[in-house]
Amino acid sequence: MSDSRRTTPRSDAFQFGTVQAGSEGAVEVMIWDISAEGAMIELSGPGIVPDRLDLNVPGESRPRTATVVWRTGRRLGLAF
């Protein structure tokens, strides 16, 4: 999504986090950028994650529940 369509600016994150991927358990991801409304992540390897997931961001006390809004290879766009 282009920056002009976002309602809140995203900040570069460049940090590792995890997503809860249903029965697959926790999957490590790179968080490329993040805002109050969404994030772009990349899976660390091949894997399947559901369309609804919990993103664990380092330094945050609670996971963020997210919906996958796009997928390109191992990269995913999330909406919170």
C-alpha positions in Angstrom: 0.0 0.0 0.0 1.4 3.4 -0.8 2.1 5.9 1.9 -0.6 8.2 0.5 -3.3 5.7 1.3 -2.2 5.2 4.9 -3.9 7.1 7.7 -1.0 6.7 10.1 2.7 6.8 9.2 4.7 3.7 9.5 8.1 3.6 11.2 11.0 1.4 10.2 11.2 -1.4 12.7 13.9 -3.9 11.4 13.4 -6.2 14.4 12.5 -9.8 14.9 9.2 -10.8 16.3 6.9 -13.9 16.3 3.5 -14.7 15.0 1.2 -17.3 16.5 0.4 -19.4 13.5 -2.4 -21.6 14.8 -1.4 -25.3 15.2 2.0 -24.5 13.7 2.9 -22.6 16.9 5.2 -19.5 17.0 6.9 -18.5 13.7 9.8 -16.1 13.7 9.3 -13.0 11.5 11.2 -9.8 10.5 9.1 -6.8 11.2 10.1 -4.3 8.5 7.8 -1.5 9.4 4.9 -0.9 11.8 2.3 1.7 12.8 -0.8 1.8 15.0 -2.9 0.3 12.1 -0.6 -2.2 10.5 2.8 -3.7 9.7 4.8 -5.4 7.0 6.5 -8.6 8.1 8.6 -11.3 6.4 8.6 -14.9 7.4 12.0 -16.2 8.3 11.5 -19.3 6.1 8.9 -21.2 4.2 5.7 -21.6 6.1 2.0 -21.1 6.2 0.3 -18.6 8.5 -3.4 -18.1 8.8 -5.2 -14.9 7.7 -5.8 -13.9 11.3 -2.8 -14.1 13.7 -1.2 -12.5 16.7 2.0 -10.6 16.2 4.4 -10.4 19.1 6.5 -7.3 19.0 9.6 -7.1 21.2 9.1 -4.6 24.0 5.3 -4.7 23.9 3.4 -6.4 26.7 0.6 -7.8 24.6 0.5 -9.4 21.1 -1.3 -7.4 18.4 -4.2 -9.3 16.7 -3.8 -8.8 12.9 -5.4 -9.7 9.6 -3.3 -10.5 6.6 -4.3 -8.0 3.8 -1.7 -9.0 1.2 1.0 -11.6 0.6 3.9 -11.5 -1.8 6.3 -14.4 -1.4 7.4 -14.5 2.3 6.3 -10.9 2.9 2.9 -10.1 4.4 1.0 -6.9 5.0 -1.0 -6.8 8.2 -3.9 -4.6 9.5 -4.5 -4.3 13.2 
